[in-house]
Amino acid sequence: MYHPLELYIGLRYTRSKRRNHFISFISATSMMGVFLGVAALITVLSVMNGFEKELRERILGMASHATVTELRGQLSHWRLLERDVSSMPHVLGVAPYIQVEAMLTNGSLVSGALTRGVLPGSEEAVSDVGEHMKAGSLNDLKSGKYGIVIGAELARALGLGLHDKVTVITPQAGVTPAGILPRLRRFTVVGIFEVGMYEYDRATSFIHLDDAARLYRMGNNVSGLRLKLDDMFDAPQIAHEIESNLGADFWVSDWTKRHANFFKAVKTEKRVMFIILLLIVSVAAFNIVSTMVMVVTDKQTDIAILRTLGLSPGRIMAIFIIQGSVIGLLGTLLGIAGGVILALNVETIVPAIEQMFQTKFLPADVYYISDLPSDLHMDDVFRIGIVAFLLSVLATLYPAWRAARTQPAEALRYE
């Protein structure tokens, strides 16, 4: 079978046994460096993707994909609007809400909280809080019963348990014979939830929509409508379309606006981590330079003979580019395979290591995400593989150029 001469010689140099075993060791080390760098980069990015996905799901499990409100702050005729919005494309669920900051007290213990009035049946269509109940149920909120569902951290701060009483003090004041006093109401704890985000577990509570309307004197109005969309990543575009359909009196906000800084910080951290770990791959790839320089020095006689037989400097250069590229390609392919295997099994490997050494890398009493999640993206794998291989090829250019400049007479003078 016909093979181009440069490819044949380059592959032969790669697999032949060299007289200098130190060069073979350096080649293996360079290949191992590329392998470890690529594997580490794929694994770390997959874990960061897993953390980002976990945080996004926990945040959006409480926050809605989009909200509809009137510019004046309260939404009237919300039942008609709910019917219209629910029939729009890409909208999977709609739920009304009343949201006001309040103060919760239990004896001498006091804490501020965001109190949200909801309809339990509708809330399940836009929120996952019902799936994170530690005690009780969201459906235990009944109109006129003045029940309340609170976060686990808030319950711990106020010393509350199921069926305990808590006083909700509103920022609205009422005029009484004793003067102007804040409005307050006793509620019964009917549920405790824990979504794993301190922001929500520590400062969020739910009451029935009718109880909230009476407590905050909202009448038949609500604060707005919470929406669940079929694709949360298209939320900005869908929210803009809904706002255009509703008119200028309504304001539609999506989750990317409310949590923009947080997710931008996560993406920035991921980008910086990619660059830092890519430096490891770069160091490993440029180890190929020292390997190829030694190979070129070792093969001076062979190069001189090939030049004497008529090979051009460009073809000599191609031989050593092929040889160095094979080292980089093998290291990259092994790194991709190792990285993918590690990324797919992080959630199994890490608990096994923790059990072996009787330790916990992310203690549950310190971190709300106590397990290492992993979310492998194949586009990351392809991007890392291509960059690692290109760096390996780039590292071969200088040694190959030096080989091409070899003068046959000088190389054969002492042979």
C-alpha positions, 0 to 999 in steps of 0.5 A, a space after each residue: 500500500 502506498 504511503 506518503 514518505 513523510 507520513 511513513 518516516 514520521 510514524 516509523 520514528 514515533 514507534 521505533 526503539 531509540 538508542 537514547 532511552 531518555 528521549 523515549 521517557 521525555 516523549 512518554 512524559 509529554 504524552 502523559 502531561 497532555 493526557 492529564 491536562 485534557 482529562 483534568 480540564 474536561 472533569 473540572 468543567 463538567 463539575 462546574 457545569 453541574 454546579 451551575 445546573 444545580 444552582 439554576 434548578 434550585 433558584 428557578 425551583 423557587 423563582 419563576 421563569 417570568 413575571 407579569 405585573 402592572 406598572 402601578 404595582 398591583 394587578 387587577 382583573 388578574 383572572 382574565 389576564 391569567 386566561 389570556 397569558 396561559 393561552 400564549 405560546 411557550 407558556 406552560 403554567 401561570 400562577 397569581 401571587 401577592 408578595 410583601 416583606 413582613 416581620 415574623 416573631 415568635 416570643 423574643 425571636 424576630 426575623 424579616 421574611 419575604 411573605 408570598 401569597 399563593 394558590 397551592 394548586 396553581 403554585 405547583 405549576 410554576 414552582 418546585 417548592 412542593 417537592 422540597 417539603 421537609 414537613 407538612 404540605 403546600 396544599 395544607 394552606 387553606 383560605 381563612 385558616 391562616 396557615 404558613 409554610 416557611 423555610 427550614 433556616 427561618 424555622 430554625 432561626 425562630 425556633 418553630 416547628 410544625 403546628 407552632 404559632 408565629 406572628 406576621 407583622 406587616 409594614 402597613 399601619 392601622 389607625 386604632 384608638 391607641 394610635 397608629 399600630 402595625 397590622 399583625 396576625 397569628 399564623 400556624 406553621 403547616 409546612 417547612 421546606 428546604 430547597 438548599 439555597 440559603 437565600 430562600 430557606 432563610 427568608 421566604 414564607 408562603 401563605 394562602 392568596 386569600 389570607 394575604 389579600 386580607 392581611 395586606 388589604 389587596 382586595 381582589 388585586 394581586 402583585 402579579 402572575 408568575 409564569 413557567 415557560 417551555 424553555 427557560 433559556 429563551 425566557 428573554 425573547 418570550 417575555 418580550 413577546 408577551 409584553 408586546 402582546 399585553 400592551 404598554 400598561 404591563 411589565 414582564 420580567 424574566 429570570 435572567 434580569 433578576 439573577 443576571 449578576 449571579 449567573 454572569 459571575 458563574 460564567 466568568 468563573 468558568 471561563 477563568 477556570 478554563 484558561 487556568 487549566 488550559 495553561 496546564 495543557 499548554 505546559 504539557 504540549 510545549 514539553 513536546 518542544 524539548 522532546 522534538 529538539 532531542 529527537 532532531 539532534 539524535 536524527 542528524 545523520 538520518 536527516 542528512 542522508 534524506 537531504 542527500 537523497 533529495 528530500 526538500 527542507 519542507 518535507 523534512 519539516 513535515 516528518 517531524 511535525 507528524 511525529 510530534 503531532 502523533 504524540 499530541 494526538 495520542 495524549 489528547 485522545 487518551 485525555 478525552 477518554 479519561 476525562 469523559 469517564 471521570 466526568 460521567 462517574 464523578 458522583 460515584 467516585 467521590 463518595 467512594 473516596 470519601 468512604 475510603 478515607 472517612 471524610 466529607 469534601 463538602 459537609 452538609 452542615 457547611 455547604 448546601 450542595 454536599 455532593 459533587 454534581 457533574 454535567 458533561 457537555 460534548 461541545 466542551 469536550 470537542 473544544 478542549 480536544 481541538 485546542 489541545 491538539 492545535 497546541 501540540 502541533 504548534 509545539 512541533 513547528 520550531 523543532 521541525 524548522 530546525 531539522 529542515 535547516 540541517 546541512 548534510 555536509 556538517 551533519 556527516 562530517 564526523 560520520 
